[in-house]
Amino acid sequence: MANNMKVHVLSTGVMETDYTWLLLKGGKTIVDRHHRNTLPVWGDCPTHAVLIEHSDGRILWDTGVPRDWETRWAPTGFQDFFPVQDDPEGPGYLDSALAQLELTPDDIDMLVLSHLHFDHAANAKMFDPKRTRIIANSNEIDGALAIDGAFKGAHLVSDYEGLPLEAVSGDVEIVPGVSVIETPGHTWGTMSLRVDLPEDGTKIFTSDAVYLNESWGPPAMGAAIVWDNLKWLESVEKLRTIADKTGAEVIFGHDAEQFSQLRVAPTGFYR
């Protein structure tokens, strides 16, 4: 455990969506934004990044959604199913969240991507790979680079194409007190983040290994956007075992109610 770590949770754009994407009990069908009032299941779907200030450098976990989401996502159709609330010219995205801490992408030493979906890796090309190591799971990289065409599901090839992605496998401590946990199921190589803090204890950021508190259970509840349901359930139980053993606070990937209660930058942090 590193004694001088500081962890900032960054708000990186709030999508809206039909919760059926995230929780199968949400509704009977998935609707787009033009029909959001036909079923009472649409709600906020916040995205976040995690900035870790560490003696070994600054580490960023995930990048949130892009400012040009409406046009960039047009080939996939997801702009109608996951519209972003924030003003594209205003705050609420990764660049402005970093700027509130008087940082730019050039100040980040390591970018760790939980997976390569359009709401997590969208801003990866903000980072100069000559300055910033960019890390993802080996299975995620293999699957994403094998996509034939512009996109597959929520993987948008232009988000990461050409980046020198550094592969990690399994559960790995990347610097003292900061580890990635291999939690596939949502995608081929989804990872979760574990940070062991001296004052605030262990935090587990699940990314899309667990979307919401309601997904967590027990029993865990599946969702529409899952590559392998069995692996997803196994990953949830793996995280539950770690959380029970460490007494960790588990921070879910897209839970609006939980996010409103976190210490969010620039006014709050964990250490």
GUNU-575939 format. One line per 5 residues: their letters; for each residue x, y, z of C-alpha. Coordinates in Angstrom, 2 decimals, decimal comma, always signed. Example, Ala and Ser with C-alpha at 12.3 -4.5 7.8 and 13.67 -1.06 7.14 Angstrom:
2
as = +12,30:-4,50:+7,80 | +13,67:-1,06:+7,14 $
***
This chain:
271
mannm = +0,00:+0,00:+0,00 | +1,33:+3,45:-0,92 | +0,89:+5,94:+1,93 | +0,78:+9,08:-0,20 | -1,90:+8,19:-2,74 $
kvhvl = -4,77:+10,49:-3,56 | -7,74:+9,31:-5,65 | -10,00:+11,70:-7,56 | -13,27:+10,54:-9,13 | -13,87:+12,57:-12,30 $
stgvm = -17,27:+13,18:-13,87 | -16,83:+12,49:-17,60 | -20,31:+12,88:-19,08 | -23,81:+11,75:-18,19 | -25,63:+9,63:-20,72 $
etdyt = -29,33:+8,84:-20,62 | -30,64:+5,44:-21,53 | -33,33:+2,83:-21,24 | -32,29:+0,88:-18,14 | -33,11:-2,37:-19,90 $
wlllk = -29,63:-2,09:-21,40 | -28,21:-2,28:-17,87 | -30,75:-4,29:-15,94 | -32,98:-6,90:-17,52 | -35,87:-6,17:-15,17 $
ggkti = -35,95:-2,52:-16,33 | -38,59:-2,87:-19,03 | -40,00:-5,15:-21,70 | -38,22:-3,55:-24,61 | -35,42:-1,13:-25,44 $
vdrhh = -36,50:+2,20:-26,90 | -34,54:+5,09:-28,40 | -34,58:+8,72:-27,23 | -37,45:+9,63:-29,55 | -39,72:+7,23:-27,63 $
rntlp = -38,36:+7,68:-24,10 | -41,79:+8,45:-22,65 | -43,44:+5,24:-23,85 | -42,01:+3,29:-20,92 | -40,94:+4,70:-17,53 $
vwgdc = -37,49:+3,11:-17,61 | -35,24:+5,86:-19,01 | -32,77:+7,39:-16,59 | -29,32:+8,84:-16,04 | -26,26:+6,74:-16,85 $
pthav = -23,21:+8,66:-15,57 | -19,68:+7,89:-16,70 | -16,59:+8,49:-14,62 | -12,82:+8,28:-14,72 | -10,49:+7,78:-11,77 $
liehs = -7,30:+9,80:-11,35 | -4,73:+8,32:-8,99 | -1,92:+10,55:-7,80 | +0,87:+8,14:-6,82 | +4,57:+8,41:-6,07 $
dgril = +5,15:+6,40:-9,26 | +3,18:+8,88:-11,38 | -0,34:+9,91:-12,28 | -2,61:+7,06:-13,35 | -5,94:+7,57:-15,11 $
wdtgv = -8,60:+4,87:-15,23 | -10,96:+5,23:-18,22 | -11,85:+8,35:-20,21 | -15,65:+8,74:-20,35 | -17,63:+9,89:-23,37 $
prdwe = -16,42:+12,18:-26,21 | -17,65:+15,72:-26,86 | -18,51:+14,77:-30,45 | -20,62:+11,79:-29,37 | -23,59:+12,67:-31,61 $
trwap = -21,57:+12,43:-34,83 | -18,95:+9,94:-33,74 | -21,52:+7,39:-32,64 | -23,72:+7,88:-35,71 | -22,38:+4,78:-37,53 $
tgfqd = -23,45:+2,63:-34,57 | -26,87:+4,18:-33,92 | -26,02:+4,42:-30,23 | -26,39:+8,22:-30,25 | -30,13:+7,63:-30,06 $
ffpvq = -29,91:+5,06:-27,28 | -27,25:+6,75:-25,11 | -27,56:+10,53:-25,69 | -25,26:+12,61:-23,50 | -26,88:+15,32:-21,37 $
ddpeg = -24,01:+17,77:-21,15 | -23,55:+20,74:-23,46 | -20,83:+19,67:-25,94 | -19,19:+23,09:-25,49 | -19,43:+23,12:-21,70 $
pgyld = -17,95:+21,26:-18,73 | -18,62:+17,67:-17,77 | -16,16:+15,83:-20,01 | -12,69:+14,44:-19,36 | -10,75:+17,46:-20,56 $
salaq = -12,69:+19,87:-18,35 | -12,54:+17,48:-15,37 | -8,74:+17,37:-15,68 | -8,60:+21,13:-16,16 | -10,47:+21,65:-12,88 $
leltp = -7,48:+19,95:-11,24 | -5,08:+22,11:-13,31 | -4,07:+19,11:-15,41 | -4,04:+18,17:-19,09 | -3,69:+14,76:-20,79 $
ddidm = +0,07:+15,41:-20,98 | +0,23:+15,22:-17,18 | -0,92:+11,58:-17,17 | +1,81:+8,94:-16,98 | -0,38:+5,86:-17,40 $
lvlsh = -3,86:+5,42:-18,88 | -5,55:+2,14:-17,93 | -8,68:+1,26:-19,90 | -11,19:-1,03:-18,25 | -12,30:-2,07:-21,74 $
lhfdh = -12,55:-0,49:-25,18 | -16,24:+0,46:-25,42 | -17,24:+3,90:-26,74 | -18,06:+5,32:-23,27 | -14,80:+4,20:-21,63 $
aanak = -12,06:+4,46:-24,27 | -13,54:+7,27:-26,36 | -10,94:+9,86:-25,36 | -7,89:+7,59:-25,45 | -6,46:+9,47:-28,43 $
mfdpk = -6,19:+12,62:-26,33 | -3,08:+11,02:-24,89 | +0,33:+11,04:-26,54 | +1,64:+7,45:-26,33 | +5,18:+8,84:-26,28 $
rtrii = +4,26:+10,46:-22,97 | +1,56:+8,17:-21,58 | +1,52:+4,38:-21,38 | -1,88:+3,07:-22,50 | -2,85:-0,26:-20,96 $
ansne = -5,72:-2,71:-21,55 | -6,38:-6,39:-21,01 | -4,77:-8,73:-23,54 | -8,05:-10,48:-24,37 | -9,77:-7,13:-24,87 $
idgal = -7,04:-5,97:-27,22 | -7,14:-9,21:-29,23 | -10,92:-9,07:-29,59 | -11,09:-5,38:-30,41 | -8,33:-5,49:-33,01 $
aidga = -10,00:-8,44:-34,74 | -13,16:-6,46:-35,52 | -13,83:-6,31:-39,25 | -15,41:-2,98:-40,04 | -15,96:+0,34:-38,27 $
fkgah = -17,57:-1,09:-35,15 | -18,94:-4,17:-33,45 | -21,54:-3,61:-30,76 | -20,20:-0,82:-28,55 | -16,60:-1,18:-29,77 $
lvsdy = -15,90:+1,76:-32,09 | -12,64:+0,98:-33,86 | -11,69:+4,62:-34,46 | -11,49:+5,17:-30,68 | -8,39:+2,99:-30,32 $
eglpl = -7,14:+2,12:-33,80 | -3,41:+2,81:-34,15 | -2,74:+3,25:-30,44 | +0,16:+1,18:-29,03 | -1,91:-0,62:-26,42 $
eavsg = +0,14:-2,35:-23,74 | -1,37:-5,69:-22,73 | -1,81:-7,03:-19,21 | -3,34:-10,38:-18,24 | -4,95:-11,64:-15,08 $
dveiv = -4,98:-9,81:-11,76 | -1,96:-7,50:-11,71 | -0,63:-4,87:-9,31 | +0,43:-2,09:-11,66 | +1,99:+0,07:-8,95 $
pgvsv = +2,03:-0,51:-5,17 | -1,54:-0,30:-3,88 | -3,15:-0,16:-7,33 | -4,27:-3,35:-9,08 | -6,39:-4,41:-12,01 $
ietpg = -8,75:-7,36:-11,63 | -9,65:-9,44:-14,67 | -13,47:-9,50:-14,80 | -14,60:-10,65:-18,27 | -18,19:-11,13:-19,33 $
htwgt = -19,31:-7,66:-20,31 | -16,58:-7,86:-22,96 | -13,72:-10,25:-23,71 | -11,34:-8,50:-21,35 | -13,19:-6,13:-19,04 $
mslrv = -11,13:-5,21:-15,99 | -12,00:-3,70:-12,61 | -9,74:-1,46:-10,54 | -8,67:-2,00:-6,93 | -7,06:+0,80:-4,93 $
dlped = -5,87:+0,17:-1,37 | -5,85:+3,50:+0,46 | -4,28:+4,03:+3,90 | -7,10:+6,24:+5,27 | -10,22:+5,46:+3,23 $
gtkif = -9,58:+1,72:+2,79 | -9,96:-0,41:-0,30 | -12,03:+0,87:-3,21 | -13,10:-1,37:-6,08 | -14,19:+0,42:-9,25 $
tsdav = -16,08:-2,22:-11,21 | -16,46:-0,45:-14,54 | -19,01:-2,48:-16,53 | -18,29:-5,70:-14,69 | -21,17:-4,40:-12,54 $
ylnes = -23,32:-1,57:-13,88 | -25,55:-0,73:-10,93 | -26,12:-1,54:-7,28 | -29,16:-3,50:-8,43 | -26,91:-5,57:-10,71 $
wgppa = -24,72:-6,49:-7,73 | -27,37:-8,37:-5,75 | -27,06:-10,99:-4,46 | -28,17:-12,56:-6,61 | -26,41:-10,74:-9,44 $
mgaai = -28,79:-9,55:-12,15 | -27,73:-9,66:-15,80 | -28,21:-7,10:-18,53 | -28,57:-6,77:-22,28 | -25,00:-5,65:-22,99 $
vwdnl = -23,12:-8,79:-21,99 | -20,78:-10,80:-24,21 | -20,84:-13,93:-22,01 | -23,46:-14,17:-19,25 | -21,75:-17,00:-17,38 $
kwles = -18,40:-15,20:-17,29 | -20,20:-12,01:-16,24 | -21,79:-13,79:-13,27 | -18,47:-15,41:-12,36 | -16,81:-12,00:-12,42 $
veklr = -19,45:-10,48:-10,15 | -18,93:-13,26:-7,63 | -15,14:-12,85:-7,90 | -15,50:-9,18:-7,04 | -17,89:-10,00:-4,20 $
tiadk = -15,33:-12,39:-2,70 | -12,60:-9,75:-2,87 | -14,89:-7,08:-1,41 | -15,96:-9,35:+1,46 | -12,35:-10,25:+2,21 $
tgaev = -11,05:-6,67:+2,15 | -14,08:-4,73:+3,36 | -13,90:-2,73:+0,13 | -16,34:-0,06:-0,96 | -17,59:-1,18:-4,37 $
ifghd = -18,18:+1,63:-6,86 | -20,30:+0,60:-9,81 | -19,85:+1,60:-13,43 | -23,01:+3,62:-14,14 | -25,03:+4,00:-10,93 $
aeqfs = -26,51:+7,52:-10,82 | -27,71:+7,32:-7,21 | -24,36:+6,04:-5,94 | -22,41:+8,56:-8,03 | -24,31:+11,44:-6,42 $
qlrva = -22,95:+10,30:-3,04 | -19,28:+9,98:-4,04 | -16,55:+12,53:-3,37 | -16,26:+13,87:-6,89 | -13,47:+16,16:-8,12 $
ptgfy = -12,64:+18,95:-7,85 | -14,23:+19,34:-4,40 | -13,58:+15,87:-3,00 | -11,06:+13,03:-3,08 | -10,03:+9,84:-1,28 $
r = -6,70:+9,05:+0,35 $
***
